[in-house]
Each structure stands twice: as structure tokens, then as C-alpha cells.
Amino acid sequence: MNMDEKTLAFLKQTFREFYFKNSGKINAPIRMNEREFGCMSFDKVMIRHLSFQTEGELRVFLIKETPHSVYYSCAYYYEPTLTMDEKGWKGADLIFDIDADAIPTECKEEHDRWVCKDCNFMGKGKRPEKCPRCQSNRIDEDNWVCHSCLNVTKNEAIKLIDFLLEDFGISKEKIKVHFSGGRGYHVTVEGSTLEKLDQLARNEISDYISGMGLSLESLGISKGASYDDMRRSLPLANEPGWRGRIAEFFTKLEFEGYNEASKDIRDKILYVYGKMGYKSFEGFIKEIVNKLSVKIDVMVTTDIHRIFRLPNTLHGNTGMLKKECDDIISFDPLIDAVVLSEEPVKLFVDSAPKFTLKGNSFGPYNSEKVTLPLMASVYLMGKGLAKVIDHE
Amino acid sequence: MEIEFGLEDLAKYPFLKEAGDYVKELSLSIEDLRQDDYQPALKRAKDRVVEAIQKNSISTEIEEPNLEILSFPLALMLVKAIGIDYFMHRYSLAESVRAERLLEKEKKPIISHIFKSAFDVDLISIEHNVFDFKMNMVEYLLRATHFHKPEWKLVNRIVEKGFVYVKTHELVRLMREEIRKVVYERMKSLSLPKMPENVKEIIDEINKALPPVPSKELQEVTPGIFPPCVMHVLDLLQKGQNVPHFGRFLLTSYLLSIGKSVDDVINIYPRAPDFSERLTRYQVEHIAGMRGGRRQYKAPGCRTLITHGLCFKDEILCARIKNPLQFGRKPLELKKKKAKQKIGDEHG
């Protein structure tokens, strides 16, 4: 459903009122005048290379221009308003993006849908590469989130924080976790020496967190070596880093035939290796790494010029807030990041599965007129699934 | 424990600031180089340069520490006087290899002291059955990303609270690259005085002993429309620096894919320090599908290049491409598409 003028105007007005009432809550990011800002208007025109000197200036901009989305750079520049080549890169926050879309979960079969643009064939779950009916690869996705997949995503963020604290030694105060307002979490490290890391170094950081390229040799396993030699170089559970993580995993592993007679974890690892052989063991380690690693978007972390949604601003596709999680364990995005009111709105919904916001269930809907609270109306309109009918 | 470098140490590592201070204290002037007293130092400087440029190495023998220390800044001056960047790179590399050989046999406290003195990096000595030091992770990453073997990858290291465990010989390898840079930068920033006749003669002699500078093919084949990853490899070749294996694979497969001939591609390589025409031809023909499995290799994709640390993405020109071969294709159309895409989705 293409968005009509009336719906666009309604969304814009809703956002404007929100920014007007809440302008005091919009805070400047640290070192604001060294950052590039960007915004996208409701008619999807992207403007970049903006800069703000004061918090007030930023607040006025949001009320006056009322963009669909507002972004700020992770990078610090000498001249943020010039072109990319001329800006002069000083450094950048280290930012990780964890997105529910990237993590396979069973609930996606329930709430995600796709439709072939060529033959209108539809299906549930993750989109196929090609349409099974007409083989076209022009497929539209309609992805949703629920408590279940957002929880899985949150667990990844919690795993990531452990890496940042334990492996990288980053102090707790420098790590900020935000719900993105959409489908995932942004984890930001500000004001640390990691700021000066270039793209290559960030690639190493993201490979580390995602366990990419971890070799058996680094665990002390090598094809030609004797068992005695290998035993000496295998990891112990109290070791730091990946070696320790993997050894720790083995302490909890139940492996058929192993009697736990030895307290030394290296004996167990060697036993499993002996039973499996090199090739299978390699696959087994891959599985373990897959479990222990964090499903971050590697392209985001390595991009030292990227712009991110500004905290405490609305996500144009959902009407939810990019919100800092003070306590990630208890944070519930479908409650805590829902900030628009419950004022009733009449709208026509093209189609939507069942979804939950602020503890209320809505839908499913199929080509029908309904009256919904503002928060749910904007959620559907932002996704392009509903039109406003009448609103004073 | 506070350590001071002895004269022997400075002779081994003349690029250290302390060695520079030692020479400064002699308060030599360029005119002094006419005197007989300094002829042995000039001779050693000339030998350093010739050996470095011809054989890519410099002897580690130290007969007379004073002579060794003094000959280093003189050698820098001689190379600078030749006036060809290529030889400045070659010389810096040779000096760094010399230092590496000496450092391999060096004591732990001296290594740690050199790291602090030359690069302002604190190393923490540790008792471990495999590793000797731990090093700040940021300092490690800034250096280790230039190496491409899997053991240098952060994921294959022990990382604890922001520190990376390293062995002595690994530190030495990390330092070699730094030393090369230090030597090169020193040379680059040197301003040449008016040379006395006897020094001019030495420079002439060195000039006669220089190997020919390799062909200009490289510049001709570089019209500036290549993607940043390919440009990076070309740049390394141009500077006479070592190119990792995967970088060569990228360059070769890329150039063949855009229609360069096998001979064109081979002609690009003579500037590499370890060039062998026979081997290069074999490798290029292999990638072109003329040998071995008869399969023509396509240029590696962007994701693979990122993993190998060879991606130097251009924000705009590289947007939405997945393979360097797509670089530069209808950039305007790509830009338009980029503006239209739902950026909101991408940024969460």
C-alpha cells in the first residue's frame, strides 16, 4: 500500500507534537559539534552532512523540520558538514548493531510474510531466494517482531557486553545499550581509546565478537601433533578470551562414554577430539563458536563513517523510540519504547498479523476499518500497512 | 628496573632516539666529513646503503660501536641524496630487517625498553608457558592488522581485559614494520646540506651501483579508475612494499577480468622486492585458467576482501557493490538507488 498524502501528513503531525512536548528529553550526543547529522523526511529524501552546535538548535530542528528519522555519525570530524573526503576523520565510537532479522527464530514462521512482486504468490516465514511459483527474485518482505525474537536479540546484546567487559576491558560506564526503535539493539562504546581504531582494526574486533576465522590451532589442536603435545597447549576453563570460553563450554558438555574421572578439562577435550577425529571436531568447534559468539552485523561495526539513529528520537517506521536501556535484563522494548499516546484513531488496515504493544494485543486485520490507539495506528501506518481515515 | 642503553645497544639499534642524541652530542658539522677521522664512518655508511639496495639486507656485524652509530644518520643522508623514493623504501626495509635479526636474540627487558622508547608502548612482562608479554589491544591492533596470517587475527589470540598476549618473536615482527616506518620518516624529513666534494663522490659511486628502477608499466596501467582495494595493492607495489598473497590474487584476477592480457599483468609485478618472472607467469596463467584446473578465477568479493583486511571502501562509489568488478558501473544510478532505499531499515 503506498502511503497517501493524508497519512503522511498525519504521521508528520504526530511526530511534531511528540517532539514539541518532549523536546526537553532530546539530548545532544557527546561532542555533538564534531559529528555529522543526517535526516530523512517523510517523503523519503535523505539529507546528510548536517551539523548542530547546541542542543537547542537540534531541538528546534526536530520540531520545525519533523523528520521521519534522524541520524548522527559514530565518527568525529574536523569539518562535519563537508563532503566525506574533506571532513577529516578524527575517530569514531565503536558501535555494534544486533538485529532480530539476522537471528533465525521459530516465531518468524508465525509473524513474517513475503509476497512475490511478479505473481503475487505469498508465504509465511523468511523470504525465499526465489519465488517458488514463478522463480522471480523480486520479493517483498514484511517482517515483524514479537517478545520472543526481541528477547533472543536482547540475549545477544547481553553476550556482547560480556565480551566488551571481560575481553576488551572496557569499563561499564562507557558502554551504552539502546533499543533501536525498530528490530534490535545498538551497543555503543564512547570515549575510549578504541575510538581511533581504523576499519581494518574494527574488522578484527567484529571478527572476534562473531568468532569468525577462529582456528583450531589457536586452541592447541593441530593435525600432526602428538596427544601429549596437544594436551599441553589445550585451553583451561579459567583462561581468558575465546580459549577459556570454549574450555568452559566443555566443562558443561555431556559426552557419551566420557566418565569425568579426570578433573582436568583438557582430558575431556582430548577425549572428544579422539572420538570425533579432526574433521568432525572442527565442525563441532564451529557449532560451539556459533553458540558462544554474538550475531552482530559486521558491516555496521567496520563502517567508520556510518550514521545511526539519534537516541530519544522516533523510528519513522514504527513510531517507537530509540531508547537507552538502563537495565537491559528488565527492559521490554514493546512496553518501554512505546511512547505515543492511546488516543483513538480511525484507520483502514490493509493487512497485519497479530501484534502486541504496551501489553495490548491487536489484530490480525485484513482489509478492514478499525479504531486503534495512536501508538498502534502509527506502528501500522509507518510500515505502510494502514491509511488514516478521519482524524480531527 | 630502570634500564639504560649501552653503546653496544645503540650500535645495534641506531634508529633509537638515544642513538640520535648520542650523535648530536658530537656536534658534527657537514664540513667535518672532509676530515680523515670520519672517513671510516662514511665508508661504513656507503656499505650500508649499497648492501641494502642491492641485497635488501645490512650486515649485523658490529666492529666498532661508535662507527656503527655514526654511519646510520650518514647513510640516511646518502640515500636521501639519491633522490628516488623507491630506494628510500628499499633502504628502510633493509634497516628494519637488520634490526629484526638482532632483536630476535635480544633480552626481554631490552625489547620492552625499545618498545617504550621508540613507539611509546608499554609492555607488561608475564610469566606464561607460551607467551612473554601482554600488550594493550589497541596498540596491538594498530600494528597487527598489517599481517595476514591467521595467527595474527585477534580471534586467535588470548585477549584479557584489553590486553593481548604475545611472544617475544611476534613483538619483534611487529616492531620491524614500525622501524621501517621510523627510518623512512626520518629520511623523508631530512633536509640535505650542501655536500662536501668527498661526499659527492661517494654519492656518485652509489649511483653507479644502483640497480635499474623497474619499468613504468605500473603507472601506465593505473588510470585511476580502479576500486580502492585494487588501488591499495597497486600502491604497495609502486612503493616497492611487500604485497600479501591475497592482495596479488585480487590484483591479478581483477585485471584479467577487466580484459588485461597475461603479459600486461606480469609487467605490473617487477617492482615487488621478491619478483620472479617464471613464478609470476605461472601464477598469473593459473588464475587466468591457462594452467592447473583450467578454471578462470573471478575477482574475490567485497566480503572476502573485508575478512582479508583488503577492503578500503569508498562511502559513495562502493555503495551497494558486492564485488570490486562492479565498481564504477553506472555510479549515478547507484547513487540514486541509494538515496531511495529505506535507510530507516538499515539503521535499525
Interface residues (C-beta under 8 A of the other chain):
Chain A: M40 K44 V45 M46 H68 S69 Y71 M84 D97 D99 E166 D167 F168 G169 I170 S180 G181 G182 R183 G184 H186 T193 L194 K196 L197 D198 Q199 L200 A201 N203 E204 I205 D207 Y208 G211 M212 G213 L214 S215 E217 S218 R232 S233 E239 P240 G241 W242 R243 V298 T302 D303 H305 R306 I307 F308 R309 H315 G316 N317 K322
Chain B: N129 V130 N136 M137 V138 L141 L142 A144 T145 P150 E151 K153 L154 V155 N156 R157 I158 V159 E160 K161 G162 F163 I306 T307 G309 C311 F312 K313 E315 I316 A339 K340 K342 I343 G344 D345 H347 G348
